[in-house]
Amino acid sequence: MKALVFENIHTLPDFKEIVVSPKENEVEVNITAAALNHRDIWITKGLYPGLVPGTIMGADGMGWYGGKRVVINPGIEWGNNERYQSKKFRVLGVPDHGTFAEKICLPESYIFEAPDHLTDEEVAALPVAGVTAYRALFTRACLMPGEHVLVTGLGGGVALIAALMAKAYGAKVFFTTGSNEKLQKGLQLGFDGGVNYKDEKSIEKLAEQCGHIDVIIDSTAGDGLSQLMKLCTFGSRIVLYGGNLGKINGINPQPLFWKQMEIMGSSMGSPTDFKDMLGFVDKHKLRPVVDSVFPMEAYGKAFSRMEEGSQMGKIVLTIQQ
Ligand SMILES: NC(=O)c1ccc[n+]([C@@H]2O[C@H](COP(=O)([O-])OP(=O)(O)OC[C@H]3O[C@@H](n4cnc5c(N)ncnc54)[C@H](OP(=O)(O)O)[C@@H]3O)[C@@H](O)[C@H]2O)c1
């Protein structure tokens, strides 16, 4: 079958023929759509642990199994502890064969029925971003309706679905983003306020819009986060699922302890988080935002779009069966 195979760092994966057969405990899913994550860029740059040349890339995928449309849980071997993953935990697609292929072989326990109201592309957009956002908001931050949530970098796959989930749950949602075009798009999506993080007055503008923040969902960290934390009120929770801008300098400990604030990390999600995320999406008829769709053969364009950071939502590959 045709697949996108990771071979070397500092170059795109190879689009080539590869033979993959199911092991004893595995079944085959015919993949019709897959989605990119920033992780795929880190992998091609050699900035991800456990790289194995010859493996099919891709964590997000939907396809057909047993005559049904299915979605794949990309969190492999989480383990039994809901609080954190086992040492064997890994994300689908390097070092295990992933979803950028005509089919994938994996145990049935990773396969879930796809929500009916979503297109194939929207289903493919859901797994990594959906479970990461769900766990960050609900399992970790224990978001409550009416709270003020700040999602940083709205254009990102995880960020956008986190903002949509928080809004669907009845929170007031504010965001930052790096372009005025994305700022307008975010406001059109119905969020309660937003600023361009490149604007020197962004913190003051955000303060005027939101008054205070109860929950921050962030993947950038860096010095900017300590500035945003000044907007946090008593009992606020700051959840990090990435740290692209590095160390968070300048955190003032005094409000941190006096306001009973919490800073916490969150990664992917347990099988329970995944199942609950699908239930949430179904209940609220939530639709992930698909930025763009490319046939798998045109993967170079898809990778470039993500690397440029021009996307608003998920970049999807369609796969011909
Ligand atoms: N821990 C986990 O389980 C987990 C899961 C998924 C992703 N991640 C990590 O989370 C990060 C985002 O992943 P993704 O797949 O959503 O990526 P993505 O779709 O490529 O999004 C990149 C994100 O970075 C934001 N950004 C770039 N520069 C920024 C800045 N100076 N300040 C604030 N935001 C900035 C972008 O915001 P704008 O486009 O709005 O400017 C956008 O949200 C990556 O580091 C990824 O590795 C972690």
The ligand as a Tripos MOL2 file, in Angstrom:
@<TRIPOS>MOLECULE
LIG
   48    52     1     0     0
SMALL
NO_CHARGES

@<TRIPOS>ATOM
      1 N1          1.1720   17.4920   25.2370 N.am      1 LIG1
      2 C1          0.4320   16.9580   24.2880 C.2       1 LIG1
      3 O1         -0.1750   15.9020   24.4310 O.2       1 LIG1
      4 C2          0.2930   17.7000   23.0010 C.ar      1 LIG1
      5 C3         -0.6960   17.3290   22.0830 C.ar      1 LIG1
      6 C4         -0.8300   18.0490   20.9190 C.ar      1 LIG1
      7 C5          0.0510   19.1180   20.6730 C.ar      1 LIG1
      8 N2          1.0270   19.4100   21.5670 N.ar      1 LIG1
      9 C6          1.9590   20.5170   21.3420 C.3       1 LIG1
     10 O2          1.1950   21.7160   21.3100 O.3       1 LIG1
     11 C7          1.7400   22.6220   20.3770 C.3       1 LIG1
     12 C8          0.6530   22.9810   19.3650 C.3       1 LIG1
     13 O3          0.3030   21.8080   18.6490 O.3       1 LIG1
     14 P1         -0.7290   21.8400   17.4340 P.3       1 LIG1
     15 O4         -0.6790   20.5080   16.8000 O.co2     1 LIG1
     16 O5         -2.0150   22.4170   17.8940 O.co2     1 LIG1
     17 O6          0.0510   22.8640   16.4840 O.3       1 LIG1
     18 P2         -0.3400   23.8310   15.3320 P.3       1 LIG1
     19 O7         -1.7060   23.4970   14.8220 O.co2     1 LIG1
     20 O8          0.8020   23.8820   14.3860 O.co2     1 LIG1
     21 O9         -0.3860   25.2200   16.1000 O.3       1 LIG1
     22 C9          0.7580   25.9700   16.4670 C.3       1 LIG1
     23 C10         0.3350   26.8960   17.5510 C.3       1 LIG1
     24 O10         1.3590   27.7430   18.0330 O.3       1 LIG1
     25 C11         0.7840   29.0420   18.2510 C.3       1 LIG1
     26 N3          1.8380   30.0430   18.3580 N.ar      1 LIG1
     27 C12         2.9160   30.1940   17.5580 C.ar      1 LIG1
     28 N4          3.6650   31.2310   18.0300 N.ar      1 LIG1
     29 C13         3.0280   31.7160   19.1450 C.ar      1 LIG1
     30 C14         3.2900   32.7580   20.0870 C.ar      1 LIG1
     31 N5          4.3720   33.5590   19.9620 N.pl3     1 LIG1
     32 N6          2.4280   32.9440   21.1120 N.ar      1 LIG1
     33 C15         1.3100   32.1800   21.2490 C.ar      1 LIG1
     34 N7          1.0140   31.1590   20.3750 N.ar      1 LIG1
     35 C16         1.8700   30.9510   19.3440 C.ar      1 LIG1
     36 C17        -0.1270   29.2100   17.0740 C.3       1 LIG1
     37 O11        -1.0510   30.2420   17.2820 O.3       1 LIG1
     38 P3         -1.6160   31.2120   16.1100 P.3       1 LIG1
     39 O12        -1.6250   30.4260   14.8330 O.co2     1 LIG1
     40 O13        -2.9810   31.5680   16.5680 O.co2     1 LIG1
     41 O14        -0.7250   32.4140   16.0630 O.co2     1 LIG1
     42 C18        -0.7790   27.8390   17.1250 C.3       1 LIG1
     43 O15        -1.7040   27.7330   18.1870 O.3       1 LIG1
     44 C19         2.9550   21.9170   19.7650 C.3       1 LIG1
     45 O16         4.0940   22.2770   20.4830 O.3       1 LIG1
     46 C20         2.6580   20.4530   19.9890 C.3       1 LIG1
     47 O17         3.8200   19.6720   20.0100 O.3       1 LIG1
     48 C21         1.1420   18.7310   22.7270 C.ar      1 LIG1
@<TRIPOS>BOND
     1     1     2 1
     2     2     3 2
     3     2     4 1
     4     4     5 ar
     5     4    48 ar
     6     5     6 ar
     7     6     7 ar
     8     7     8 ar
     9     8     9 1
    10     8    48 ar
    11     9    10 1
    12     9    46 1
    13    10    11 1
    14    11    12 1
    15    11    44 1
    16    12    13 1
    17    13    14 1
    18    14    15 2
    19    14    16 1
    20    14    17 1
    21    17    18 1
    22    18    19 2
    23    18    20 1
    24    18    21 1
    25    21    22 1
    26    22    23 1
    27    23    24 1
    28    23    42 1
    29    24    25 1
    30    25    26 1
    31    25    36 1
    32    26    27 ar
    33    26    35 ar
    34    27    28 ar
    35    28    29 ar
    36    29    30 ar
    37    29    35 ar
    38    30    31 1
    39    30    32 ar
    40    32    33 ar
    41    33    34 ar
    42    34    35 ar
    43    36    37 1
    44    36    42 1
    45    37    38 1
    46    38    39 2
    47    38    40 1
    48    38    41 1
    49    42    43 1
    50    44    45 1
    51    44    46 1
    52    46    47 1
@<TRIPOS>SUBSTRUCTURE
     1 LIG1         1 GROUP 0 **** ****
